Amino acid sequence: MEKSVVVKNVTKKYKLYKKNSDKLLDLLLPKEYGEEYFALRNVSFEAEKGDVIGFVGINGSGKSTLSNIIAGIVPPTEGTVQVEGKSALIAVSSGLNNKLTGRDNIELKMLMLGFDKKQIQELEPEIIEFSELGKFIDQPVKSYSSGMKSRLGFSISVHIDPDVLIIDEALSVGDKNFAEKCLDKMNEFKAKGKTMFFISHSLGQMKKFCQKAVWLEYGELKAYGTIEEVMPQYEQFLKDYKAMSKKEQKKFREDKMKQRSQATV
C-alpha cells in the first residue's frame, strides 16, 4: 500500500509563563524563564491511502495538536510530517474569519487554496446548499453558533476535495441530521480511497467509521493498530480512569505531565 502520511518523531514543545513579562524576559535575557510543556513527544506512525484513523485519548493528550501539525497549521518543534497531496482540517471555526460573512469566508478560503474565480462560482452554491445556512450565509461569522461554524467549515473542506481530511470534533456540535449527512459525505471519501483522521468523543462513531486508531496519552503514543486491537484497551483504560476519585485522577495527570516534561527528547 502507498503511504499518504508519515509522522516521524514529532515533538511539540511550548513555554508556559506565569506572567507576560516573563515571556519578554525569556526572549531578551540568557537566563531561561517559563516552564517547558510538551504537547507531543516523539510520536511516530504511518497512514496508508484509504486509511480511516481515529485519534483517541482523554482531554489534554495532544489530539488536536497532532491534527494541526498534520494539517500544516502549526509546525512541530522536532520531527517531520510528510503528507501526500492536499490536506484539510475541519474543526469548529477553524480557519474562519469572524469579521467576514459566511460567503466571504468561502471565497477567501478557496482563493487561498488556489481556486480561480470560475471554480469558486461553480462550487459556491453547492457549498452553501450543503451547509444549510440559508440567509445566514451573508451574515458575519461572529454571529454564528458553534454548530453553524462547524457546518460552514465542513462544507468548505469537503468541497475542495482534499487528499487527506482531518475532522476534529466537528460532528459533536449541531443537529443529528446534519451529522448523518456529514458521515455520508465522509463515506464517499472513504470509498474514493482518501485518507481520513477522525477525532470524536463518540466511541460508537469511532468504532463504526474508523479502521485504525491512534491512542495518545498526555502527548505520547500509547498504541497504534486496528480499531479492534486498540479500542478495547482504550475503553478499559477509560473505565479504570473514571473509577478513580477526582484526587486520584489529578495525581495521575500530574504524574504523567511530570514524566513528559522531565523526559529527554
N, C-alpha and C positions, 0 to 999 in steps of 0.2 A: 504494500500500500504506500501511496505517496504522502509524505509529511506535509502538513499545512501550517502547523505552528510548532516551533521548538523553543521551549523555555529552558534556559541553561544557567544554573547557579544564580538565580535572580535574588538580589537583596535590595530592600528599600529601607533606607535609614533617614529618620527625621531628627531634628533637635527640638526638645521641649524646653521652653523658657518660663520662669516664674513671673517675669515682668518684661515689658517691651524693651526697656533699657538694656537688659541682658543680651538681647539679640544684637543690638548695635555694638555693645562692648565685645561680643564674640567675633564680630567682623573686623574690629579695629585693633584689638589687643592680642598679644601672643597667648595670654592665659585663656584657657577654654571656659566658656560659660554655657550653661544649659545642660540638659541631660539627654543622652542619645537614646533614641527609641527605634527599635527595629519593627517595622510593619510587616516585613517579609525577610526571611533569612535562608539563603541557599536553596531556593525552590527550583526543582528541575522536573520536567515531564515533556512528553511529545504527544501531539494530536495528529491524527491522520485525516485525510479528506473524507468527509462524510461522518466523522465522529460527532456525537452529541454528548457533551461532557457537563455534568453538574458540579458546581462548587458547593461544598457543604462545610459547616463549621459554625460554632457559636459566635455571637457578636464580638468583634474585635480580633477575629482570626486572620484578617487580611484579604478576604474575598473580593471586596470592592477595589482595594489597592491593586491586586493582581489583574482584575478586569481592566482597570485604567491603564496599566502598563501594557497589556496585550493590545489594547485599542490604540496605543501610541499617544495617549493623553498626557501621561506623566512618564518620565524616564526612570529606569532602575538606577540605584546607586552603584550597584555592581551586577555583573552578569549580562546576558544577552537574550533578546527575544526575536526570533525570526518568524515573520508572517508572510505566507504566500498569497499575494493578491490584496484586495481591499477589505479593510475591517470596519465594522460599525458597532458602536456601543449604544444600547438602549437602556437608559436609566431615567428615573423621574427627573425631568427638567435638564438633563444632561445636554450641554451644547446649545441650549436655548437662550436667546437674549430677551430678558423680561420686559425691556422697554419697547420692543418691536411687536407687531401683530403676529398672529399665527402664520398668515400668508407671507409676510415679510421674512419670517424665520425659515419657511420652506425655501424661498428664493435665495436667501443668503447662504443657507447650508449647501444647497445644490451648486451655487456659483463657486463656493469654496472647494467643492469636490470636483470641479472641472466641467460641470454640465453647461452647455450653451443655452441661449435664450429659447431656442426652438424646443430643445429637450425638456426644459423647465415648463414651458407652456403645455406640452403634451402630458407630462406627469402630474402637474399640479392638481388638476381636477380629480385624478384618481386618489392622490394623497388625501385631499380634503374629504372626499366621499368616504374613504376607508376610516378616517379619524372620527367621523360622525359628529364633528364640532359645529356644523351648520353655520349660523350667523356669527358665532363666537370666533370664527377664523379671522375676522377683521378687527378683533378686539386685542388690546395689549396682553401679552402672555402673563404679565404680572397679575392680571385679574383672574387667571385660570386657577382651578382647583388642582391638586396634585394628580388626580385622575385624568383631567383634561390635558395636562402637560405630558403625562405618560402616553396618552393617545396620540398626541401630535408627534412626540419623539419616535414612537413605534412606527407610525405611519410613514414618516420620512425615511427612517432607516431601512425598512423592508422594501421600499420602492426604489432605493438606489442600487438594489441588487448586489449586496456585498458578498465576498467570498467567505468571510469569517464574521459571524454575527454573535455579539455578546449581549446577553439580556440580564440586567442586574435589577432584580425585584420589580421590574416594570409591570408585571402582571398582578402585583399584590395590591394595586390601587385600582379604583374604577369598578364597573359592574361586571357581573359574571358573564353576560352575553358577549361583551367586548373581549374579555379574556379568552373565551372559547374561539372567537374569530381570530385572535392573535395566534392561538395554538394551531388552528387550521393552517394559517399562513406559514408558521414555523414547520409544520409537517410537509408543506410544499417544498420548503428549503431543504428539509431532510431528504426528500425524495430526489432532489437535484444533486445530492452529494455534497452539500455545503457543510462547513464545519461550524458548530454552534457551541457556545458556552452558556450555561443556564444557572442563574442564582435565584433561589426561591426558598422561603421558609416553609413552603408546602412540600413536605417529603413525598406526599402522594403524587403531586405533579411531577416531581423529580423522577420517581420510580417509573412513572407512566411514560415519560418523554425521553429520558436520557439512557444512553448505553453504557457510559463510563462515569466515574466520579473522582473528583479531587477533594480529599479531606484535608483542610487546613486547620491546624491547632495553634492559635496565637503566633501566626507568621511562619510556621514550619509545616512542611509537607508530612502529614501523618500517614496517609495512604493514598495510592492511586491504582485503580484497576476497574474491573467491570462493576456495574451497578449492583449486581448480585453478590459480589465479593465485599465491596466497601460499605454498602448501606446497612447491612445487619450489624457490622462493627460500630458504625456511627450511631445507629439507633440504640444500641446497648450502652454506648458512652453517654448519650443524651439521657437515658433512663437513670443511669448512675449519677450523673451530674444534677439532674432535677431532684434526686432523692437526698442530695446534700442540703444541709442547713445554709442559710444565707452567709453565715460566718465561714463555713467550710468552702462555699463557692468563692468567696472573696479571697481566702487563703490560697485556693487552687489557682485562681487568676494571678495573684501576686507572685506565687512561686514560679509560674510559667513565664511571666513577664521578666522576673529577675534572671531566670536561666537564659532567656533570649538576649537580654541586654548585656549579660556578662560573657556570653559565648564569643569566641573569636571567630571572625569572618574570614 
